[in-house]
Amino acid sequence: MYIDIVPNRNSRPAILIREARREGTKIIKRTVANISDWPMHKVDALRALLRGDQLISANKMLTIEQSLPHGHVEAVLGTIKKLNFDTLIAPPCRERDLIIAMIAQRLLHPCSKLATTRLWHSTTLAEELSVGEAGSEELYRALDWLLERQREIENRLAGRHLTDGSLVLYDVSSSYYEGHTCPLARLGHNRDGKEGLPIIVYGVMTDNQGRPIAVDVYAGNTGDPSTVSDQVEKLRGRFGLSRMVLVGDRGMLTQTKIDVIRGYPGIGWISALKGTAVRGIVESGALQLSIFDARNLAEISSPEYPGERLIACFNPLLAEERRRKRAELLAATEKGLLKLSKEVTRRGKKPLMEGEIGIKAGKIINRYKVGKHFILTVGDGVFQWTRNVESIERESKLDGIYVIRTSEPSEAMSAEDTVRHYKSLSQVERAFRCLKGLDVLIRPIRHFTEDHVRAHIFLCMLAYYVEWHMREALAPLLFQDEEVSVQRTKRDPVAPAMQSASVLQKKRSRVTEDGYAVHSFETLINELGTRCRNRCRIKSDTEEKPFYQLTEYTAVQKRALQLLGLLPVEKT
């Protein structure tokens, strides 16, 4: 008997079990059964049986001993290799492999160093880099090794991404510290909202596109402006740049620091005036608010800022937002003041003294930072308050107005580009969001020693460098605007940034133009991780030999690796 597949015109072919015999010169066929409704794997098995092959159950022939997530490891390590990031860190050595493994782990699942030595066994990461036997003590030694090479690594990154005339972005953030042993941990401006916990301050320098170049770590009580001098020295001394433009926010590039920068020939700067300074140039007549009747941007000059260009901007949406926020803060403060007023009135037999009332009122008006908009009358058993209408009206006139200041001449940089460059500080803020959020998780900081804290933050910066490049490549699959880099150079610099039509369509449909599900960076990494590497073993009477088999790529996984340049794009 044999299996015969007979074509059936436009219908599916007939699959028949037949016998055949020869009568003279003719072949006589007899159909034993019609198995056209059988699935092909059953048909193939019957054909093998009729052929005389010995059939063995897959469970008896093959066993899968272990299945480890591999696709996300493949993507991260492949990106590191494609960027030559491993060779940038150091020549091949044990310490470099441990650092690369820790960088990859922060992108896969950020955790403590001890947890790292456990979790990288739950993927193929430890096997890929041959670090499976490493303990947490060896990881800390590798961190010490990394810290010794920080200057050299940062110099190489600067050599890749900074040249004379480059725009350099710089901003400062902080993260809370859990513990009491690190000398860097000090009470300061806690941006994480963790009241009572010490913090550690760090400043990140990037190129004009937001790629991290260098990071410096400071004690928690360090003011933002005091970190600027280190960056200027680094740019001129270590990176050897004779000409560059430093962009920093108005809280960092203060007048004092700008005066210091002026002492370095070749270093330009872009910053902004504080609100009190803007009010000063309005009251002096240097800025006439009527100029915003016809346009939202105008270049002005003021004798108070000699040798500088001032670009005044007006954003009506920002003005409306400030009015709304001020109204909410005033209302919340009035609610507290009304409660205090009732308490003072209620205390008739034992009235509150002037000092007690003053302390309570001070806490209320300072909570929302609008104390200047209230007039208080305080005495023994007396408390009255009213809004300072004149102060509110004076401030409201400046709603939506901000002034960018720069040392760059108009021949080198237009007013519109100056505003755009200042707004590019959002690229550094994105780095802080990734460093402190779910992606790299720089916080909470739990390391005991100053060197380990510095090395940990530098390691996180290196991890974000890899993530930055992965995000740029994977943008078509992410909820990320692929046109934003082009739009930044063309759109109205003052008006609120508008999302492109393509990203709005992605967000509405949750599907890309190619039909793939749109992901966040985190969910796409998890999706890649479902591609597994299986350790298999064939059972036989002789020696069992293990082998490895990877699960097939899904459509999304294949597309992601193609975008990363790790798989060839199939020609259509």
NORLIN-V780024 format. One line per field, one symbol per residue. ss: DSSP state (a for helix, b for strand, c for the rest). psi: psi as a letter, one per 20 degrees, with the letter a starting at -180 (. if undefined). Layout:
BEGIN
ss=???
psi=???
END
This chain:
BEGIN
ss=cbbbbbbbccbbbbbbbbbbbbbccbbbbbbbbbcccccaaaaaaaaaaaaccccccaaaabbbbbbbbcaaaaaaaaaaaaccaaaaaccccaaaaaaaaaaaaaaaacccaaaaaaacccbcaaaaaccccccaaaaaaaaaaaaacaaaaaaaaaaaaccccbbbbbbbbbbbbccccccccbccccccccccccbbbbbbbbcccccbbbbbbbbccccaaaaaaaaaaaaaaacccccbbbbcccccccaaaaaaacccccbbbbbbccaaaaaaaaacccccaaaaacccbbbbccaaacccbbbbbbcaaaaaaaaaaaaaaaaaaaaaaaaaaaaaaacccccccaaaaaaaaaaaaaacccaaabbbbbbccbbbbbbcaaaaaaaaccccbbbbbbccccccccaaaaaaaaaccaaaaaaaaaaaccccccccbccccaaaaaaaaaaaaaaaaaaaaaaaaaaaabcccccaaaacccccccccccccaaaaaaaaacbcccccbcbcaaaaaaaacccbbbbbbbcccccccbbbbbccccaaaaaaaaaccccccccc
psi=qrppopqlcirqqpoqpqqqqpncjqopqppgqokhjqqhhhghghghghijqpppphhhhppohqopphghgggghhggghikhghhgrrprghghgggghgghhhgnparhghgighiiiajggghjljhiqrhhhghhhgggghhjgggghhhghhgiprpjqpppprqaqqqpoajhpihoqpaooiijnpiqrrpqqpppraiijppgqqqprqhjpqghiighhhghgggfgikpiproppqrhigmrhghhhghhiopiorqpbqqrhhhghghghiihopiiijhirjppprqpiimqjqppopqpohhhghhhgggghghgghghghhgghghgghhmggnqprggggggghghghigjkkhijqoqopaojpoqqqqnhggghghhhjpipqppqqipqhhhprgghggghgiiihhhhhghgghibhghmhqqpjqhqgghgghghhghghhhgghghggghjhhirmpoijhhghhihrphgqqppqrhghhgghgijqrhijqpprrgghhghghiioqoporppprhbppoqrqpqqqprgggghghghikiqqppp.
END
